[in-house]
Amino acid sequence: MSRKKPLPLLQDIEITGVAAEGNSIAKVDGRVVFIPYGAPGDIADVQLTRKKNSFAEGRITEIKRRSDLRIEPKCGHFGVCGGCKWQHLPYDYQLQFKQQQVEDALTRIAKVDMPGISPIIGSERIWDYRNKMEYTFSNKKWLTFEQMHSGEEFTDRDAAGFHIPGSFDKVLDIECCHLQSDLGNRIRLFIRNLGKKYGWEFYDLKQQVGFLRTLMLRILDTGQVMAVMSVGEDDPEKIKVLMEAVAAEFPEITSLNYVVNLKANDTITDQEIVCWPGSTPYVEEEMEGLRFRIGPKSFYQTNSRQAYRLYSAVRDLASLDGTQLVYDLYTGTGTIANFVARQARQVVGIEYVPEAIEDAKLNSQVNGIENTVFYAGDMKDVLNADFIGRHGVPDVMIVDPPRAGMHADVVATILAASPRRIVYVSCNPATQARDIAMLDVAYRLTAVQPVDMFPHTHHVENIAVLELR
């Protein structure tokens, strides 16, 4: 049986740019090489890890000459946890590439007449900007290359942190994450240490056993804090000890919850959430005097301040004057719908998740908004000619689909409805560009506004405005 030939070590390779998924790129013998954690201008030795006809992948083994762009990463876990892959690049440079990413997608995929692209709206905060974080407890702590080759024996393999990319059952133990307020670090470490103190089993993702499983934290600009602890054992005594200890240590937590999750995956949307006595089952965020209730299962943009700037841009680009009928497709919990309602005649929201629609209705009620209506169902089934006949042809459509973009049937229905203006919000410029190409038969692209929601990552939000020809 023949063995695979080991892949070569490339020496003194110059990294020339950045690419999708947070990688950097180099060109070697006409082949593009994708390399994580590189910076344009680096000269480095690169060990190939994958080789195809048109591209290769590799990792830096040694930097021979550091790029002038490089800055010192803030996080001690940089390069291991898999998140925040651009920490070593200045924020201004990150924004330049995100802007370029949007332009490239529209040019190469949409291939439509392009208006000028507005300068990207950068994030007010580049650290401690996330209102929501999710952590995993595991008995399979990830050991770094240095730890594995240190000769030290690691008997304690319990961890509370993030999944290692490509290793679903391995979790990196996180001491400090800079993406959320330090209160998040203190809560996570307290629960981790409490588990060690009482000898509670950290979850085994392969064997599906253990008590401490996951932790979700929301820390909002209003000062309200939600914690949802997921446990893998229905043990009332352990749960009581855990909840009472957390409540006593962190009076800042206004919504303390737990869920007993005995199924194979970590999702809790189909599970019963129990609110601990003395706390509320929701938290609230605020925008322009509007209060948005967020439950344990609710979706809400994870960068609160930047979400306000995103929604403000959507409202401005929709050019509302109080007379328009607006359809808000993929409305989620109705945040955009309720945010623009004061400038519209009526807003009709559609969303696949019934629980989200209930949140949307509640948010309208809490804020005294009476000109919104919401419907739950699959977009391609709900949004049809009969629906439009009952509710009226929209003047403006706001669409904010998931990363996969819009189903072709939905695009066809939009074309049939012929709203005068479409404001398309996307977290994936590539699928947005594909959809814009389909809409080009009846619409022209008139404005493009990128928004950065996630500093130090390659992700970028983009708003595109299309006008009926």
Steps between C-alpha positions, in 0.01 A plus 500: 500500500657832394533786743406853409796717419544763773411853393792740462615783725507821295778736604519879485150542360365855470141551614335749267141548615203382701221271383168347597445328836763719663795342319798673343626404154826438319574386145746216444573360154174643368293340779319702767585393856255584781671560835333595830644772725727652237537869419571653158874565488599204720785281378442158654562128482172322431426133555242383246208310652292451186583512130263514203550579132396865529573583863668385818466559873774534757605632840781732597786321677730801525477867409833606349404865458199661665268714295494869586123458532524258792386613844507309829182292550314589818379148579721233655300234313562655157592243238359207697128556566421567133311824556610862443743397225588861413610621844852541368384749234414868566126565510519751214653230280229252602237752386677552167489130425136464602413785265696325226323171576162663433622663179653174374179303563283751315746530212578131451166340591224757448663654191256789499546872446661624819429821691776640717542295820469710814789478749451215744351592837756381756411375846504753784661237722745240375526321838227403749247555221299175512185487710475122464758223550462121514745271678536122512605289800698192404715229659720499188708815538699586190874487553713734292798376299732644765313327784502163325875519448587644842536161670249612765215264590157661484261307721238776523336519156189698603441817299252784460540687174475463124496204263822455305431531124492153344490319837141502623578317824800713599457827687760767567492611864460879488647715776409836350290593195499866397184486289260555791507694825734345758192404701461218248846369580429514874171310469651228280806451721284494814285218359809314375663520845173411674480184289854404598427571867200267509645242262224546244568330167573729209314380191644225282389590148564152361353293783216751559540499878584764759333777702645836388426539130468854355462860617341786310551856624337824386639825642308798363567873483196553725696323776272197496668157502366159399663165576369168366676192639448175314557178697518143377347334809153541646635532855290750701746514792801583282295755305388666824857529628618641166222754460511622860878544486487697174211717623683580824835576332358711214206722604555678165325210326140613450388191305641172632385185321585136455407223259536124537622386159513120467511484119799453272550861386550824692211701353244609758233651272291186538556467875315633805684797655446538876529850642649499851273655766568867561610580146317591180469267196633769265737796470445825310717704265416857402516698172364854465270448796369168365537201732568160347431195714743215447424152633739204530399379152476840332726623222647845547801656326803422716660845461236732651656835416583397146152351456360849565725645230403218261126549556535878474668458161223261388235751601678787324553297182133394499408873465185466710269800549208339687291411193659172393389141549814307597556125489776379731605153380692272738392738776631285788380655825380806310785729599527674162121496452437673830796734453365638169129485590480861614606611150262264312125470444512130583766230531428135418759258641552137394726249676545122499532454880165526684666587834679793334168630366356490851799709615439743213135545599600547863758764408235693309267475799765605754578810294141593419553441127168429330588506128685165481369153419707181507465157341690176557583249228742404227563812293445329163164365625368808683606770256281426199251679278208437739696645793588812303139526383381507863762739639576719200794548266790627708666832421820384670632153576767452763660157475753358747540130414737247661849442356363274227308792349153485350328201344442541125122478560521798738694700241233414242223619734686826569531556126127435458411737787721775351558721807650835399799453731678201654741544790701178519698437821747212486766335714638326189595727208541200269142370529372857503680562168347182355150619596564849364592340167159327494320825586690693233235419237270755666714693747813712489747519786507860626686495833739275693587548868732251676485484882750327727326309779789272600845658536802266467302253287448480122122536535333808354139615479385678186195705405404521132221719365318400181256726315234381255612579146 
